[in-house]
């Protein structure tokens, strides 16, 4: 869903250096294999990125002609690269989705307090439904502020304790209670976001509590993106996984409100939002009925479909039933809120036409290098922008057994800022795959750094998470901001410009003037990490004490 574009790369002079790995690690660690420099095609990266992000692909939304064109292009390019279909004799895995688009959305009307108020769909609030119902009507539902909306028994924290929210509308803060701390120590990992801080969790818990609706208060810093991202991402068609009950166990409506909208509601209810936000950071916080009611209604256009994951493979020569995985999402937002010039196609050039092109370029390089010992799987997933739905479906319905999947590398947007001295690892320190990345970087004298903004929860926002939570070690790294030319100041400025002006908007477009030197350096690292995994007998695991270690151990043991 949401990620930051970190810019990193190799210096061009080092891009073709042979990669002979010798890295010190824990005692008795399996030596990392030697990997020769790959033959990587910048033409492949450039041409596929340009085509996927052209207006002809209409933003690559699932279920649209843009999907059909994307699937056709990927299968053609995979076949030309020399890899095999990865699902028997098929390139595809069906992913059952339901598309729901809210139409004729009413204002959000709040009654009571010092006077009635109404708020407009789009600039002040957004709303959608997970329920497959043609009409959604939330009428005179009592508003209840439930702090961060967390129920975490293992942390002795329950924002819903002592209150019944059945049929009510809960108002929730984004992120975790200790978001504002400087350290990584606290009830919820200090400033590092946990899954409890994600909007997905907050809606899930509201549904478990029986709420009629859930509204998250948007605040740019803890959300990690501006209202423009919320508005473009949450308007128009939304995709969800098909369910047997048609979403009947979900809230009627889920949405976001601008922070100043929430402040006005709280003031009308005789409460101070800032004071309530402070109170919600404490374990003894108790939910606060606001004494006002909310009403909203809209119609749903509903359609069911099978979108598709695209799967290719190179069969291993000595251990073909052990698998190394590459993942990238091919989808983007389709048509979205128009830019001032009227452009309404969210082309998704950086996010994630670049990562999708990388799957093809890497397939070409691995074929040229010859089959590795283990099989390599190239997985282009659908509906990442809708909540990691394609990767989640594959992980829960794997074509290749997860306990035979050694590990994987996720690619989600390549930066165009040029060479950098560092890479940023999202979730650094979680798994033994860090050793493979450090080995791939050592030959060129670069460093792997922990993400600088763990409070933004990037770990839960890309497709690696779907596999990690089922035990498969996955590594997800992106370009750093310490540029060879301009240092961190230049890198931060470029990253900020992308996030504020192009990310999830119509201006994430292909630029023919892009310098691809850095991208090709990045690509070499992705190649080397996976190639080492495919040429070793090692089974890297999550580090001791990691949340996913027990799941992996049980999976590998067949329990």
C-alpha positions in Angstrom: 0.0 0.0 0.0 2.1 2.8 1.3 5.8 2.9 1.1 8.5 5.6 1.0 10.8 5.8 -2.0 14.3 5.5 -0.6 17.0 6.3 -3.2 20.0 4.0 -3.3 22.3 2.4 -5.8 25.8 1.3 -6.8 28.3 3.6 -8.3 28.4 2.9 -12.0 32.1 2.1 -11.9 31.4 -0.8 -9.5 28.2 -2.1 -11.1 29.9 -4.8 -13.1 32.4 -6.0 -10.4 32.5 -9.7 -9.8 30.7 -10.5 -6.5 32.9 -12.9 -4.4 31.4 -13.1 -1.0 33.2 -13.6 2.3 31.4 -12.2 5.3 32.0 -13.0 9.0 28.9 -14.1 10.8 27.9 -16.2 13.8 29.9 -19.2 14.6 29.2 -22.2 12.4 27.3 -20.1 9.9 27.2 -21.7 6.4 29.6 -19.9 4.1 28.0 -17.7 1.5 28.5 -18.9 -2.0 30.4 -17.0 -4.7 28.3 -15.3 -7.3 29.6 -13.9 -10.5 28.4 -10.5 -11.8 25.1 -10.8 -13.6 24.2 -9.8 -17.2 21.4 -7.3 -16.5 19.7 -5.3 -19.3 18.9 -1.7 -18.7 16.9 -1.8 -21.9 14.6 -4.4 -20.4 14.1 -2.2 -17.3 13.5 1.0 -19.2 11.3 -0.4 -21.9 9.0 -2.5 -19.6 8.7 0.3 -17.1 7.8 2.8 -19.8 5.2 0.4 -21.3 3.5 -0.7 -18.1 3.2 2.9 -16.9 1.9 4.3 -20.2 -1.6 5.8 -20.4 -2.6 2.8 -22.5 -2.5 0.6 -19.4 -4.8 3.0 -17.5 -3.0 2.6 -14.2 -3.1 -1.2 -14.1 -6.1 -1.6 -11.8 -7.3 -5.2 -11.3 -10.2 -6.2 -13.4 -9.7 -3.6 -16.1 -8.2 -3.6 -19.6 -5.1 -2.5 -17.9 -4.8 -5.8 -16.1 -5.3 -7.7 -19.4 -2.5 -5.7 -21.1 -0.3 -6.2 -18.1 -0.8 -10.0 -18.0 -0.2 -10.2 -21.8 3.0 -8.2 -21.6 4.4 -10.1 -18.6 3.8 -13.6 -20.0 5.3 -12.5 -23.3 8.4 -11.1 -21.6 8.8 -14.1 -19.3 8.6 -16.5 -22.2 11.1 -14.5 -24.2 13.4 -14.5 -21.1 13.4 -18.3 -21.2 11.6 -19.2 -18.0 8.8 -21.6 -17.6 5.1 -21.1 -16.6 5.1 -21.5 -12.8 1.6 -23.0 -12.1 1.8 -26.3 -14.0 1.4 -25.3 -17.7 -0.1 -21.9 -16.8 1.4 -18.6 -16.0 -1.5 -17.6 -13.8 -3.0 -18.1 -10.4 -6.6 -16.9 -10.1 -7.2 -14.5 -7.1 -10.9 -14.2 -6.3 -11.7 -10.6 -5.6 -14.8 -8.5 -5.1 -14.8 -4.9 -6.4 -16.9 -2.4 -4.5 -17.3 1.2 -5.5 -19.2 3.7 -3.3 -21.6 5.9 -5.3 -23.9 8.7 -4.3 -22.1 9.2 -1.1 -23.9 11.4 1.4 -22.3 14.0 3.6 -21.1 12.7 7.0 -23.7 14.3 9.3 -23.1 14.7 13.0 -26.0 15.7 15.3 -26.0 16.8 18.9 -23.5 18.8 20.9 -23.5 22.5 20.2 -25.1 22.0 16.8 -25.5 19.8 13.7 -22.6 19.6 11.3 -21.9 18.0 7.9 -18.7 17.0 6.1 -18.1 16.5 2.4 -16.9 13.2 0.8 -13.4 13.7 -0.6 -12.0 16.9 0.9 -13.1 16.2 4.5 -13.8 12.5 4.8 -13.7 9.2 2.7 -15.8 6.1 3.3 -16.2 2.6 1.9 -17.6 -0.7 2.9 -16.3 -4.3 3.1 -19.9 -5.6 3.0 -21.4 -6.8 -0.3 -24.6 -4.8 0.2 -26.1 -2.6 -2.5 -27.0 0.2 0.0 -25.2 1.2 3.2 -27.0 3.3 5.7 -25.5 4.2 9.0 -28.2 6.3 10.8 -27.9 8.1 14.1 -25.0 6.0 15.3 -23.4 7.1 18.5 -19.8 8.2 18.2 -17.4 6.7 20.6 -13.7 7.7 20.8 -11.7 4.5 21.4 -8.2 5.9 21.4 -5.9 3.8 19.2 -8.6 1.0 18.9 -6.2 -1.7 20.2 -7.1 -4.9 22.0 -3.8 -6.6 22.9 -4.2 -9.0 25.8 -0.5 -10.0 25.7 0.3 -6.4 26.4 -2.5 -5.9 28.9 -3.9 -3.2 26.7 -7.6 -2.9 25.7 -9.0 0.3 24.4 -12.5 -1.3 24.3 -12.5 -2.5 27.9 -15.7 -1.5 29.7 -17.7 -0.3 26.7 -20.1 -1.8 24.3 -19.7 -0.4 20.8 -22.2 -2.7 19.0 -24.1 -0.6 16.5 -22.0 2.5 17.2 -19.3 4.4 15.2 -15.9 4.2 16.7 -13.4 7.0 16.2 -9.8 5.9 16.2 -6.3 7.4 16.2 -3.8 6.2 13.5 -0.5 4.4 14.5 0.5 3.2 18.0 0.3 4.9 21.5 4.1 5.3 21.7 4.4 6.7 18.2 6.0 9.9 19.5 8.9 8.4 21.5 12.5 8.6 20.3 13.6 5.1 21.3 12.5 1.7 20.1 11.4 0.7 23.6 7.8 1.0 24.8 4.5 -0.8 25.0 4.3 -1.0 21.3 7.9 -1.0 20.2 8.6 2.6 20.9 8.4 4.7 17.7 8.5 1.6 15.6 5.0 0.8 14.4 3.5 -2.6 15.2 0.6 -4.2 13.3 -1.7 -2.7 15.9 -0.9 0.7 14.4 -2.0 -0.2 10.9 -5.4 0.9 9.6 -6.1 -2.7 8.5 -5.9 -3.9 12.1 -8.1 -1.0 13.4 -10.9 -1.9 11.1 -10.6 -5.6 11.8 -10.8 -5.0 15.6 -13.7 -2.6 15.2 -15.6 -5.4 13.3 -14.7 -7.9 16.0 -16.2 -5.5 18.6 -19.4 -5.2 16.6 -19.1 -1.6 15.6 -21.4 -0.3 12.9 -18.7 1.9 11.4 -15.1 2.9 12.1 -13.5 6.3 11.3 -9.8 6.8 11.6 -8.5 10.4 12.3 -6.0 11.3 9.7 -2.8 13.0 11.0 0.0 13.3 8.5 3.0 12.5 10.8 1.7 9.2 12.3 -0.1 8.2 9.1 3.1 8.8 7.1 1.3 10.4 4.2 -0.9 13.4 3.5 -4.7 13.6 2.9 -4.1 13.6 -0.8 -3.0 9.9 -0.6 -6.0 9.0 1.5 -8.4 10.7 -0.9 -6.9 9.1 -4.0 -6.4 5.7 -2.5 -9.9 5.4 -0.9 -12.1 6.8 -3.6 -13.1 4.9 -6.7 -13.3 1.1 -6.9 -11.9 -0.8 -3.9 -10.9 -4.4 -4.0 -11.3 -7.0 -1.3 -10.9 -10.8 -1.0 -14.0 -12.7 -1.7 -15.5 -14.3 1.4 -18.2 -16.9 1.9 -20.4 -14.5 4.0 -20.0 -11.5 1.7 -18.4 -9.4 4.4 -21.4 -9.6 6.7 -19.1 -9.9 9.7 -17.5 -6.6 8.9 -18.5 -3.0 9.9 -21.0 -1.4 7.5 -18.6 1.4 6.8 -14.9 2.2 7.2 -13.4 5.5 6.5 -11.1 8.4 7.4 -11.7 12.0 8.6 -9.4 15.0 8.4 -7.9 15.9 11.8 -9.5 19.3 11.8 -12.9 17.6 11.1 -12.4 15.4 14.2 -11.4 18.5 16.2 -14.6 20.2 15.3 -16.7 17.2 16.3 -14.9 16.8 19.6 -15.3 20.5 20.4 -19.0 20.3 19.6 -19.2 17.3 22.0 -17.5 19.3 24.8 -14.1 17.5 24.4 -10.7 18.6 23.4 -9.1 16.4 20.7 -5.5 17.1 21.7 -6.2 16.3 25.3 -8.0 13.1 24.3 -5.0 12.1 22.1 -2.7 12.5 25.0 -4.9 10.5 27.3 -5.1 7.7 24.8 -1.4 7.1 25.1 -1.8 5.6 28.6 -2.8 2.0 29.4 -5.5 3.1 31.8 -7.3 5.1 29.0 -11.0 4.4 28.9 -13.2 4.9 25.7 -15.2 8.1 25.7 -18.8 8.3 24.4 -19.0 11.7 22.6 -22.7 12.2 23.1 -23.2 12.9 19.4 -24.4 10.8 16.5 -23.2 10.2 13.0 -25.2 9.4 9.9 -23.9 8.5 6.4 -25.2 6.6 3.4 -24.0 5.4 0.0 -24.7 2.9 -2.7 -22.3 0.2 -3.7 -21.6 -1.0 -7.2 -20.5 -4.6 -6.6 -18.8 -7.0 -9.0 -16.9 -10.2 -8.5 -13.9 -11.3 -10.5 -10.8 -13.4 -10.7 -7.7 -11.2 -10.9 -4.5 -13.0 -11.5 -1.0 -13.5 -10.0 1.6 -14.2 -12.7 4.1 -17.0 -11.9 7.2 -18.0 -13.7 10.0 -20.3 -12.7 13.5 -21.6 -13.4 13.8 -25.2 -12.3 16.7 -26.0 -10.0 19.3 -28.5 -11.3 20.1 -30.4 -8.0 17.4 -29.4 -5.5 14.4 -28.5 -7.7 11.9 -29.0 -4.8 13.5 -26.1 -2.8 12.4 -22.7 -3.9 13.7 -19.1 -3.7 11.1 -16.4 -4.3 11.1 -13.0 -6.0 8.0 -10.9 -5.5 6.7 -7.6 -6.9 3.2 -6.2 -7.4 2.1 -5.4 -10.9 -1.1 -3.5 -10.0 -1.6 0.2 -9.3 -4.6 2.5 -8.6 -6.1 2.8 -12.1 -8.0 6.1 -12.5 -7.9 8.3 -9.5 -8.4 11.9 -8.4 -7.4 14.1 -11.3 -4.4 16.4 -11.1 -4.9 20.1 -11.8 -4.3 19.5 -15.5 -7.1 17.0 -15.6 -4.9 13.9 -15.8 -6.7 11.1 -13.9 -4.5 8.1 -14.6 -2.4 6.9 -11.7 0.3 5.4 -13.9 2.5 4.0 -11.1 5.8 4.2 -12.9 8.1 4.0 -9.9 5.4 2.3 -7.8 5.6 -0.4 -9.1 6.2 -0.7 -12.8 9.9 -0.6 -11.9 9.7 -3.6 -9.6 7.6 -5.5 -12.2 10.1 -4.8 -14.9 12.8 -6.0 -12.5 11.2 -9.5 -12.4 11.7 -9.8 -16.1 15.3 -8.4 -16.1 16.2 -10.7 -13.2 14.7 -13.7 -15.0 16.8 -12.9 -18.1 19.9 -12.7 -16.0 19.3 -15.9 -14.1 18.7 -17.8 -17.4 21.9 -16.4 -18.8 23.8 -17.6 -15.7 22.4 -21.1 -16.0 20.1 -23.0 -13.7 21.0 -22.7 -10.0 20.8 -25.6 -7.5 17.4 -24.5 -6.2 14.4 -23.4 -8.2 13.7 -19.7 -8.5 10.2 -18.4 -8.6 9.2 -15.1 -10.1 5.8 -13.9 -8.6 4.1 -10.8 -9.9 1.1 -10.3 -7.6 -2.1 -8.4 -8.0 -4.0 -6.1 -5.6 -1.1 -5.0 -3.4 -2.6 -1.5 -3.4 -5.8 -2.9 -2.0 -4.2 -4.6 1.0 -1.7 -7.1 -0.2 -4.5 -9.3 -1.5 -2.6 -11.1 -4.3 0.4 -12.1 -2.1 -1.9 -13.0 0.8 -3.8 -15.3 -1.5 -0.7 -17.0 -2.8 0.8 -17.4 0.7 -2.5 -19.0 1.9 -2.8 -21.1 -1.3 0.8 -21.7 -2.4 1.7 -23.3 -5.6 5.0 -24.3 -4.0 5.0 -25.4 -0.4 5.9 -22.7 2.1 8.0 -25.1 4.1 10.0 -25.8 1.0 10.4 -22.1 0.2 13.8 -21.1 1.4 13.2 -17.4 1.5 12.6 -14.5 -0.8 13.3 -11.0 -1.9 10.5 -8.4 -2.3 10.9 -5.4 -4.7 8.5 -2.4 -4.4 9.7 0.7 -6.3 13.1 1.6 -7.5 14.4 5.1 -6.9 15.7 7.3 -9.7 17.9 9.5 -7.6 21.2 8.0 -8.7 24.0 6.1 -6.9 23.9 6.0 -3.1 26.2 4.7 -0.4 23.6 2.8 1.6 20.5 0.7 1.4 17.6 0.8 3.8 16.3 -2.5 5.2 12.7 -2.6 6.2 12.8 -4.9 9.2 16.6 -5.0 9.7 17.6 -7.5 12.3 14.6 -9.7 12.0 16.1 -12.6 9.9 19.3 -14.3 8.9 18.7 -13.0 5.4 20.5 -9.8 6.6 23.7 -11.8 6.2 23.1 -12.4 2.6 22.3 -8.7 1.9 25.5 -7.6 3.7 27.5 -10.1 1.7 26.0 -8.7 -1.5 26.9 -5.2 -0.5 30.4 -5.8 0.9 32.1 -6.2 -2.5 31.1 -2.6 -3.4 31.8 -1.1 0.0 28.2 -0.1 0.8 26.2 -0.5 4.0 22.8 -1.7 5.0 21.0 0.5 7.5 17.8 0.1 9.5 14.9 2.1 8.2 15.1 5.7 9.6 11.3 5.9 10.2 10.1 2.7 11.8 7.1 4.6 13.2 5.6 4.6 9.7 5.1 0.8 9.7 6.6 0.1 6.2 7.1 -3.5 7.3 3.4 -4.1 7.1 2.9 -2.3 3.8 4.3 -4.5 1.1 4.0 -8.1 -0.1 6.8 -9.6 1.9 4.6 -9.4 5.0 2.1 -11.9 3.5 4.8 -14.5 3.5 6.6 -13.4 6.7 3.5 -13.9 8.9 3.3 -17.5 7.6 6.9 -18.1 8.5 8.8 -17.6 5.2 11.9 -15.5 5.7 11.6 -12.5 3.3 13.9 -9.5 2.9 12.7 -6.1 1.7 15.1 -3.3 1.1 15.0 -0.1 -0.8 17.4 2.6 -1.8 19.0 4.8 0.9 19.1 8.5 0.9 22.9 8.9 1.3 23.6 9.8 -2.3 27.1 9.6 -3.9 26.3 13.1 -5.3 24.7 15.4 -2.8 24.6 13.1 0.3 21.7 12.7 2.6 20.4 16.2 2.1 19.9 15.6 -1.7 18.5 12.2 -1.1 15.9 13.4 1.4 14.9 16.2 -0.8 14.3 13.8 -3.8 12.4 11.4 -1.6 10.2 14.1 -0.1 9.4 15.5 -3.6 8.3 12.1 -4.8 6.2 11.4 -1.7 4.5 14.8 -1.8 4.0 15.3 -5.5 3.9 11.9 -7.3 3.3 9.0 -4.9 -0.2 7.5 -5.4 -1.0 10.3 -7.8 -1.2 10.9 -11.6 2.3 12.3 -11.8 4.1 9.1 -10.9 4.9 8.9 -14.6 7.7 7.6 -16.7 10.4 10.2 -17.4 12.6 9.6 -20.5 15.3 11.6 -18.9 15.8 9.3 -15.9 19.3 8.2 -15.2 19.2 4.4 -14.8 22.7 3.9 -13.4 21.5 3.6 -9.8 18.6 1.4 -10.7 21.0 -1.1 -12.4 23.1 -1.2 -9.3 20.1 -1.9 -7.2 19.1 -4.7 -9.5 22.5 -6.3 -9.1 22.0 -6.5 -5.3 18.6 -8.2 -5.8 20.1 -10.7 -8.2 23.0 -11.5 -5.9 21.0 -12.1 -2.7 18.6 -14.5 -4.4 21.3 -16.2 -6.4 23.3 -16.9 -3.2 20.1 -18.4 -1.6 19.6 -20.5 -4.7 23.2 -21.9 -4.6 23.5 -22.7 -0.9 22.3 -25.6 1.2 21.6 -23.1 4.0 18.0 -22.6 5.4 18.1 -19.1 6.9 15.6 -18.5 9.6 14.2 -15.7 11.6 16.5 -14.6 14.4 15.9 -16.0 17.8 13.1 -14.2 19.6 11.5 -12.8 16.4 7.7 -12.9 16.1 7.8 -15.3 13.1 10.5 -17.7 14.3 8.1 -20.2 16.0 5.8 -20.2 12.9 8.8 -21.1 10.7 10.1 -23.8 13.0 6.7 -25.5 13.1 6.3 -25.2 9.3 9.7 -26.7 8.6 9.0 -29.5 11.1 5.8 -30.3 9.4 3.6 -29.4 12.4 
